[in-house]
Amino acid sequence: MTAFDQLSEPIRKYIRDKKWESLRPIQEAAIQRIIPTDNNYILISRTASGKTEAAFLPILSKVNFKETGVKVLYISPLIALINDQFIRVESLCEYLDVPVTKWHGEASKGAKDRLLKSPEGIVLITPESLEAMFANKPYNIQHLFSGLEYIVIDEIHSFLGSDRGTHLQSLLNRLQRINTKKFSVVGLSATVSDVNQYQELKSFLGDPDRTKIIRDTTPKPINAVFKYFGGTVEELPLALLKDLYVKTRDSKVLIFPNARGRVEEVAVKLKQISERVGGHKNYFSHHSSVDKDTREYVEFFAKNSTLQNFCISCTSTLELGIDIGNVDEVVQIDATHSIASLIQRVGRSGRREGKASNLFLYATGKWSLLQSLACWLLYKENYIEPIPVNNKPYDVLVHQILSMVKGSSGISIPQLLNEIQVNLTFSNIETEAIEEIITHLIGIDFLEKVGNEVIIGIEGESVVNTKDFYSLFETPVFFKVSGNGVKIGELPLSPQIRPNENIYLSAKIWSIIDIDYQTKKIEVIPAMDGKKPMFFGDPADIAYKIREKMLEILISKEKYDFLEEAAQDIINLLRKEFSIFTINDFKKERPLLNSNENLTFYSFTGSKINRTLHFLFKNFGVKSVLSDTDSSFEIEDCTSSEFISILKNKMMSKDVNMLLIELLEELPGTIDFSKWGKYLPLPYQAALLAEKYFDFEGCDTYFEHLIVVENNL
């Protein structure tokens, strides 16, 4: 029996009406496995390969929607993605007369009320909205979701290795607890290509033996061109912008810079160039600070723009699967921070069958170019960064304890302990540790003991009764930006937000005329003074393998046909700079530049190990300045022999735990990378630092194999 024949008749009619010539490979494979089994599945296939339908065609054919209760829960990382997928899923479900409901902060209250009155069909939701239901209206969770048969997790890779993913794992476990039977999970991903990550994916769903991977390995041709235009952090070079304009003016283009301010700079300046030469006006910016209505208009315009070209400068808001139609080219300005991100972005172009993806990469610094090249070569080798696994997520535990207590309106400590212990997310955390954390939360008035039960305490009330409580990521304070009574967008408070400064927002330049800190409002007018706006970007962690690849490129003589001449010249220049070192083994050997009493150690390792090295240097009295751009340490007041001796002694002899506690006592803000970590007892904050911020185990391995190579001068 063919995959098509296994589908229900209404679904077959949908396919015929849509005039599909055939099913996509991932759809064929998914239908033949999902319909006859109750396994969990992860569907891995490139962007625009029909993964959503691959999940829903068999599920809709299989599930009996006449039974009461919501039968399928679709979980997405983005509200915008829910709104986008709602149209596709609703179109499918019309053939079955199955209702589809969006459930998030911006969704229709009327539709939610109808669902509560008569729970049925399919619900599309974010983890945060699910959390809000658990914390505030747990009876709704039971009422709606106790009969679930399937959960579909879109862009599952975006959750892996993050607090948000750990949170989702906990929510899945809590959902299973209130279910009458075991539901199945189908995860969708475009970026997991390394078979070594499969086990992490399976473990994420909590049942590795019952979880199967279906992967479409159909190759997608990619045309890549790397360009170099030397510039500064403050401003992109005019030559780059002119070249970028010429290369993209006759195309449908997505441009990915690495910071929100740079997104706006690109949109504004390309628009200005286009206006001067009589080009099209369809230059937009798209990021979380742009007004929601404006963002949705940009998405609608792109999706429906069959004849007009456009250019959208964007952050990762358009990296995930929001459908904006066919894009001809993707432009990356400076290096992506991860290969997974690069894969997502490249996949946004060439969505039509038989069409290649097109990537232009512009670098403004030599190390950015080298990093971009390393990412690209690793991508061609099918390498993706390993998924960080936090076996003891103490900070997420704090959040979930508060959620469970709030949702119960009072719960005994033995019952609370049981709820945590049966949740597989926290299976590696000892009972004693859970009890200590609960006691600490009582001690800081986040919880209060009343008889045999705990309730939310006075200090806890101020935390759990805010919208911010439902998310695991830190949300900065945003100020609404308005001009002449019209909302333009929002901006987080930063050093540039002050009167008379110019800012970029929504592809225009504005001048700040007033800031109201009480109402969190910024009043602006169009900028006329020509003063350059400032912007700031956030650094991101770089994987060890990328840095190692950068060194491998430096010691090789290979030429790359996708590098334009100026870019190849820069790589040659870097190779010449490092030719003073005789390095034969890029996996073990690392350069130490000894020049006029100054030492520069090039670690060529990941950001977490670099942070660990910097921390250990300080504790061994070695003064150093870390540059994460080129993975180097400027070493002060130390001879090369002294420095090598310290490295060879591994520096791991000190009690790391005590060092971390001392660090937290001296600088409590060190734990701020974790939203909920600051509410832990100090020893558990230290454990969290060791697990998520530093990498002592990786550092130890690094020392074990390290061979320092001094320059030949």
Secondary structure as GFF3:
##gff-version 3
##sequence-region A 1 713
A	DSSP	alpha_helix	3	6	.	.	.	ID=ss1
A	DSSP	alpha_helix	9	17	.	.	.	ID=ss2
A	DSSP	alpha_helix	25	34	.	.	.	ID=ss3
A	DSSP	beta_strand	40	44	.	.	.	ID=ss4
A	DSSP	alpha_helix	51	62	.	.	.	ID=ss5
A	DSSP	beta_strand	72	75	.	.	.	ID=ss6
A	DSSP	alpha_helix	79	93	.	.	.	ID=ss7
A	DSSP	beta_strand	100	103	.	.	.	ID=ss8
A	DSSP	alpha_helix	109	117	.	.	.	ID=ss9
A	DSSP	beta_strand	122	125	.	.	.	ID=ss10
A	DSSP	alpha_helix	127	136	.	.	.	ID=ss11
A	DSSP	alpha_helix	138	145	.	.	.	ID=ss12
A	DSSP	beta_strand	150	153	.	.	.	ID=ss13
A	DSSP	three_ten_helix	156	158	.	.	.	ID=ss14
A	DSSP	alpha_helix	163	177	.	.	.	ID=ss15
A	DSSP	beta_strand	184	189	.	.	.	ID=ss16
A	DSSP	three_ten_helix	195	197	.	.	.	ID=ss17
A	DSSP	alpha_helix	198	204	.	.	.	ID=ss18
A	DSSP	three_ten_helix	208	210	.	.	.	ID=ss19
A	DSSP	beta_strand	211	215	.	.	.	ID=ss20
A	DSSP	beta_strand	222	228	.	.	.	ID=ss21
A	DSSP	alpha_helix	238	248	.	.	.	ID=ss22
A	DSSP	beta_strand	252	256	.	.	.	ID=ss23
A	DSSP	alpha_helix	260	277	.	.	.	ID=ss24
A	DSSP	beta_strand	283	286	.	.	.	ID=ss25
A	DSSP	alpha_helix	292	304	.	.	.	ID=ss26
A	DSSP	beta_strand	310	314	.	.	.	ID=ss27
A	DSSP	three_ten_helix	316	318	.	.	.	ID=ss28
A	DSSP	beta_strand	329	333	.	.	.	ID=ss29
A	DSSP	alpha_helix	339	346	.	.	.	ID=ss30
A	DSSP	beta_strand	357	363	.	.	.	ID=ss31
A	DSSP	alpha_helix	366	380	.	.	.	ID=ss32
A	DSSP	alpha_helix	394	408	.	.	.	ID=ss33
A	DSSP	beta_strand	411	412	.	.	.	ID=ss34
A	DSSP	alpha_helix	413	421	.	.	.	ID=ss35
A	DSSP	three_ten_helix	424	426	.	.	.	ID=ss36
A	DSSP	alpha_helix	431	443	.	.	.	ID=ss37
A	DSSP	beta_strand	447	450	.	.	.	ID=ss38
A	DSSP	beta_strand	453	456	.	.	.	ID=ss39
A	DSSP	alpha_helix	458	464	.	.	.	ID=ss40
A	DSSP	three_ten_helix	467	470	.	.	.	ID=ss41
A	DSSP	beta_strand	478	483	.	.	.	ID=ss42
A	DSSP	beta_strand	486	492	.	.	.	ID=ss43
A	DSSP	beta_strand	502	505	.	.	.	ID=ss44
A	DSSP	beta_strand	508	516	.	.	.	ID=ss45
A	DSSP	beta_strand	521	526	.	.	.	ID=ss46
A	DSSP	alpha_helix	544	555	.	.	.	ID=ss47
A	DSSP	alpha_helix	565	577	.	.	.	ID=ss48
A	DSSP	three_ten_helix	578	580	.	.	.	ID=ss49
A	DSSP	beta_strand	589	595	.	.	.	ID=ss50
A	DSSP	beta_strand	598	602	.	.	.	ID=ss51
A	DSSP	alpha_helix	607	619	.	.	.	ID=ss52
A	DSSP	beta_strand	623	627	.	.	.	ID=ss53
A	DSSP	beta_strand	632	636	.	.	.	ID=ss54
A	DSSP	alpha_helix	640	648	.	.	.	ID=ss55
A	DSSP	alpha_helix	656	666	.	.	.	ID=ss56
A	DSSP	three_ten_helix	668	673	.	.	.	ID=ss57
A	DSSP	three_ten_helix	677	679	.	.	.	ID=ss58
A	DSSP	alpha_helix	682	688	.	.	.	ID=ss59
A	DSSP	pi_helix	689	693	.	.	.	ID=ss60
A	DSSP	alpha_helix	696	705	.	.	.	ID=ss61
A	DSSP	beta_strand	707	710	.	.	.	ID=ss62
###
